[in-house]
């Protein structure tokens, strides 16, 4: 017995020496130790997906890739890579041939090779806008009507905050105007308030699969009376490394002007974006709104907006009663005649706010009328500039706040407007905005702005000294700052049409909270 006890003591001593653990007994009373501290570390890999830009013969698309300078390397110290590769395309998926016309409804079932028709491999597999270094944008352009969707990844020092802007200018036709989006990250669920299946609109949802295995997707449309029904949007198979565009009007027999689209990947993950084309108002991309929440912010309504339409949905099991406020440069105001807004569960509600900004830039803030309400909502704005035949539209979805950093690529020496909003009264936001070096040269410039709580601020962003080419903007709230949301508008007039596009700037999620790991031999006593 004595020899056995001595052996156990020897084993414990040896383990303590190897691991550096000072004690192996459990805490008194059997209570567990408090979790060790966590560290905020840069992500080591990120993914982006860009939808096929346009089928127009008179369209031109610019791609701008950027990664912020100063992000720490991964654990292995890799310099990093970042690039996009062309994706394949499925023809005639849900009544579309990459946006060139209507067709049959989608009849695909799980396990088939494609949603309808066959997957077509890209003509070219050359990498697009590959980055070599952080802090300097890389650009390229195409005028091909068959430009493919793009799928890519970044790692090492280029992964945190990697951003790609896709900006398309279409000179004529029903899709004329300026279409812009920040290429999206893959996910499993997306909400798109503001889609339409009306006869004057053609909306396509582009589903892109970044992975080597098929994804299976369901699409559901909700109108003012709830689900629009139909099974045409079920079991859509998106082949590996391929994009499937689906015409939304083929999913229902009831034309609906204001609807909400839910996209759910039941197997795998996808990127999703809606290309909306209006016969009178031009076209633009509608990106997914932030995850449904009791309070949402929609930043960046231009001061010269001639029409603003709010489309909102309460996707949960409870109705939502909301307080509608506009954050102006001087404070929060309630739009006339819209003191409150009631959203019925599962139903889409649309409200025309007309020229709500009255010549002052603003951002819409939706909060529960009852502070105790937890009913989540999703919302987006359709914003119009111009009058008569010279109108152009853009979309502003509800977005996440900027917590650490957000980035907007593809800025020129003129035409960019940065919108910052601090939605909570008494909680000012101090924000550092950095203009990167230009793609062709220039020296970075930084400027700090203070946004008073409950107000919205529109500014012409700083421009790099000696700018050549395009540049990126990074937005970084100061430590202890109040919550802040951001958006960037690009304005590029086309023959008298005030063509524009607005990109909300959510946090780039370039960092992740990693628990500190360590040796714990207390398990030996249990």
N, C-alpha and C positions, 0 to 999 in steps of 0.2 A: 504494500500500500504506500509506504514511504517513498519507494523508488518510482511508483507511478505518479505520485504528486510532484516529485522533483522533475519528472519528464514534462509534465504539463506546464510547470513554471518556466522551464527552459524554452518551450515552444512559444509561450506568450512573450518572453523577453526577446526572442529572436524576431518575432513579428513586429514588436514595438520598435526595434532598432531599424528594420528595413523600411517601415512606413513612416516613421517619425511621429507616430501617435503616442501621446503621453499617458492616456488612460484608456482602459478597455471596459470599464464598468458602465452600466446604464445610469443616467441621472437619477438622483434621489426621487422616490415617489413614482418612478416609472414614466415620468413625462418625457416627451421627445424634445430634443434640442430645437431651437428656432432655426428655420431654414437659413443656410448660409447666404451671403450677399450675392447679387447678380451683377453682371457687367453688360453694358450696352456696347455691342461690337458690330462692326460693319458686316453686312451680308457678304458671303463669298461667292454667290451665284444668283443671277437674276435673269428673267425671261421676258421677252416682249413679242407681240404679234401685231402686224399692220395689215388691215384688210386691203383687197384689191382696190385701187384708187378710183378709176373711172373707165368707162367704155367709150367715152366721147373721142371723136376724131380731132377735136379742137381743144383738148385738155393738156395741161402740163402739170406734172407733179414734182415737187421738191422734197427731198428727204434730208433731214438734219439730225445727226447723232451727236450726243454730248454726254460726258461723265464729269461731275464736279471734281475739281482738283483738291487734294488734301485728304481724301478718304484713305484711311489706313488699309494696308494690305491684309490679305487673309492670313491665317495662321502659318501658312507655309511661305509667306512673303512673295508670292507670285506677282509679277507685273500685271498680268491679266490680258484677256482678249475680249472683244465685243464685236459682233457682226450679225447681220441678218441674211437669211438665205431664202430664195424664192420657194413658195409652196405650190403644190398641185391644186387643180381646180376641178370641181364636179359640175358638169354642164347640166342644164335643165333641172336643177334641184328646186323643188317646190315652185316650178313655173318660172324659172329664170335661166338665162344664159349669160351669167355675169352682168346682169343689169340691162340687157338689150331688148327685153320685151316680155310679155306675159306668156304663160303656157299652161300646162296641166298641173293639177295639184300634186303635191308630193305623195308618192305611194310606197316609199321605202319602208322596209321593216328591219328590225334588228338583225344584224348578221349579214346583210347584203353588202355588196362591194361599195355601194354609194347610195346617196339619198334617192336619186333618180338619175339614170344614165351612168356613165363611167367616169372615174377619176382620170384626169389628164395631167400628166407630169409637166413641170415647168420646162419651157424651151431652153432656159439658161439657168445654170446653177452657180453662177459667179456671185460671191458675197457682195452685199450692198452696204454702203457706208461703214466699212470696218474701222474701228477706232484703234489708234496706236498709242495715244496718250490721253491722260485726263486734262481737263481745263481748256481744251481747244476743240471747237466743233468741226465735224467733217460733213460735207454736203455732196449730193449728187442729184441729178434730175432725169426725168424721162417724159417723153410725149407719146409713148406707145399706148394705144387703146386696149392693149392686152397685157398691160403691166400686172404682174401677179401679186397675190398676197405674200407677205414676208413673215418668216418665223426665225427667231434668233435668241441668243443667250450671251451673257457677259459673265466673266469670272475675275477673280483677283481684285486688283485695285480699281478696275473699271466697272465692277458690278454694282457698288453702292451708288444709287442715284442715276444709273444709266437711263437716258431718255432719248427717244426718237420722235421727232415731229414729222408728220406727213401733211403737206399743204398742197392742195390741187386747185388750179385756176382753170375754169371752163369758160371759154369766151362767148359761146352762143348755144342755143338750144334750150330745151326745157330744164336741163340741169345746170344752166349757166350760173356763175357765181364763184365764190371762194369757199372751198371745203377744207376744214382742218381738223386734225385730231392728234393727240399724243398717243402713240401706239400703246396698246393695253397689255396688262399682265393676264395670264391664264387663271381661270377660276372655275367654279362649278355652278354658281347662281348669279343671275344678273336681272336687274329691274330697269325697264325703259318706259317711264311715263312720257307721253307726248307723241307716240307713234300714231299712224293713221292708216286706215284702209279705204278712205274716201276716194271717189273717182278722180279728184284733182291732185291726188298724191300717189306716188309710187315709193313705198318704203321697203327696203330689202334689209334683212338682218344677215350679216356675214358671220358665219361660224367657222372658226379656224382651230384646227387641232395641232398642237405643237409636239405631240408625243408619238412614239413608234407603235402605239396600239390604237384601235378605233375608239371613238367616243360616241355615246348614244345620248341624244338630246331631245327634250320635250319643249315645245313652245306653247304658251297659253296667252291668249288675248283677253283683256277685261275692258268692258265699256261701262257706260253709265248705269246699266242694269246688272252688271256682274259679268260672268264668263260669257264670251261670244260663242262658245261651244265648238263642236267639230273635232274630228280626230286627225285632221291632216297634219297637225303639228306634232304628232307623237312618233316616237321611235325613229328619229332622223339619225342616220349613221353618218358620222364624219370620219372618213378614212384618215390614216396616219399622215401627218405633215401635209394636210390638204385643207382647203377652204370650201365651204358650201354656202352660197348665197341663196336665201329663200325670200320670195316675194310675199309679203304679209297678207295682201288681199286674196291670195289663194287659200288662206287658212280659214276663211269664213265666208258665208254667203251674205252677211249683213254689212254693207259699207258703213264704217264708223269714223267720224271725223277726229274724235279725241279718244284715244285708247291707251292702255298700258300693256306692255309685253313683259312676260316673265320667261326667262331662258334658264333651263335647268339641265345640267349634264348629269344624267343618271349613272353613266359609266365614263370614266376618264375625266378630262378637263378641257376647256376650250377658251378661246378669246371670242368676244362678241361685240359688235358695233352695228348700228343701224344707219344706213344711208337713206336720207329722206329727200325726195324731189317733189317740189310743188310746181304746178303748171304756171303759176304767176309769181311766186316768191323765190324762185331759184332752188338751191339745194345746199345741204350741209350734212355733217355727221352728227348723230345723236349718240353720245356715249352713255354707258350705264350710270345710273345715279348711285350715290353712296348707299351702303347697307341701310335698310329702313330703320328709322330712329324716331323717338317722340318729338325731337326738335331737329330742324334742318335749316341749312343756310344755302342760298343760291346767289353767288357773288358775280358782280361784273355786268350789270345792266347798263348799256351805253346811255349817256346823257341825251342823245338825240334819237332815242328809240321812239318810233311812231306807234308801235303796237307791241304789247306784251301779253302773252297768254300763259296762265298757270295751269298745269295739269298735274293732279295729285291723286294718290291712292292710299287707302289704309289696307295693307295686305293681310293684316292679322285678323283675329276673330272679333275684335272690338271696334266700334265706331271711334272716330277721333274728332274732337272739337278743338279748333286751332285759332290762335290769335295771329293775324297777318300784319306784319310791320315792314316798312321800308327803311333800311338804314341809309340815311342821306349824309352829306358832308357835315350837317349840323346836328344830327340826332335821329332817333327813331320816330317815325310817324306812322299813323294808320291810314291806308288809302281810303278815300271817301267811299262810303257805302259798303265797305268790307271790314267791318269791325270784327267779324268772326267767320269761320268757315267750317262747315260740318261735312265730314267724309264718312260715308257709309262703308262698312266692312266689305272688302272685296270688290268695290265699285270705283270707277274712275270719275273724278269730278274735274271740270274745266271752268275756269273763270277768266274772262277777258278783262285785263287791267288797263287796257288802252294805253295812253301815253302817261303812265304812272309816274315817270321820273320828272316830268315837267321841266325839262332842260337841265336837270342836275343828275349826275351819275349816282347810282344807288345799288343796293343789294337787298334781296328779299329774305326775310327772317320769319320762319314759321315755328311757333312754340305752342304747347298745350294751353288751352284756356284755363284748365284746372291744373295747377302745378303738380298735383298728385297723379295725373294721367300718364300711363305708360304705353298707350297705343302707338305702335310704330307707324310711320308714314314714309312714302317715297314721292318725290316731286321733281318736276323739270319745267323750264320756261322755254317758250318759243318767242324769240325777240325779232322784231322787224325794223329795219331802217329804210328810209326813202318813202316815196309816194307814187301812186299810180303804177305805170308800167316800169318804173325805176325802183322797184323794191327788192330787197334781199333779206333772207332770214338766216338765223343761227339759233342754236340751242344752248341752254345753260342748265345742266342737271345739278341736283343737290350734291355737295361735295364734302369730303373730309377736311378737318382743319389741318393747317400746317403745324406740325409739332416740332420737328427737327429741321426739315428742309424740303423745299419744292423747287422744281426746275421747269422753265419754259424755253424751248429751243426755237430756232428760226425767227430771230428778230433782225430787223434791218435798221438803217439809220433813221428811218421815219416809219410811221404806221403802227407802232405798238403802243398799247395803253395797258398799264398795270393797275388792277383793282385790288385793294386791300380792305377788309372789313373786320372790325372788332365788335361782335354782335352784343356783348354783355355790357350793360351800363356800369360805369365805375371801374371797368377793367381795361385799361389802356393796353395797347400792343405796340411794342417797340420792335421794328423789323429791319434787318440788314439785307439790302438788295445788292447783289454783285453782278455786274456785266462782265462776262468772260472775255477772253481774247477773241478776236474775229477769226473766221475760218481762213481768211487770207492775210491776217495780220492785225495788230492792234494790242493795246495794253489794257488789262482789266481795270475797272473802276468800281468802287463801292460807295454806296450812299445809304444812310440810315433814315427811316421814316418813323414817326410816332402817330399811331391811329388812336384817337380818343374812343373810349368805350361807348358803344351804341352808335358809332358812325361808320361811314364808308369813305374811302379816300381813293381817288383816281389820279394817277401821275403818269407823265411821260417818263419811262424808265431811264436810268443812266445809260450812256453809250460809251463803249471803249474808246480810249484815245487813239487816234490814227486808225479807226476802224476800216477794215477791208473785208468784204463778204458779209456773212451773217454771224450773229453771236447768240449766246444763251444767257438767260437770267436765272439766278438762284435766289430764293427767298428764305431767310432764316430768322425766326423769332428769337429775341434775346431771352436769356434765362430769366424765369419769373414773370415773363410777359403774359398778358391776358390772351385768351384764345383769339386766333386770327385765321381768316379764310382768304383765299386769293384766286384771281382769274387774270388771264391775259387776252386782250382783243387784238387781232390783226386786221387792219383796214387797208385794202388795196383796190381803189375804185376801178371800175371797168366801164368805159364808155358812158359815163353819167350814172351808172348804177353804183351805189355805195356798198360795194362788195366787202364782206367782213366775215370773220369767224371768231368764236370765243372758246378758249380752253380753260376750264377750271383747273386749278393747280393744287391737287391734294398732296399730302405728305408723301414723299417718294419711298418711304419705308426702307431706307438704305441702311438702317441699323436694326438689330434684333437683340432682345434681352436674353442673355445666356446665363443660366445659373452657374455659380462657381462650384466645380466638382472637387471632391477631396476624399481621402481615405477615412473610413469610419469602421473601426473594429468592434463597435458596441454590439454589432449583430452577432458576434461570437458568444455573447452572454445571454442570448434570447433562445 
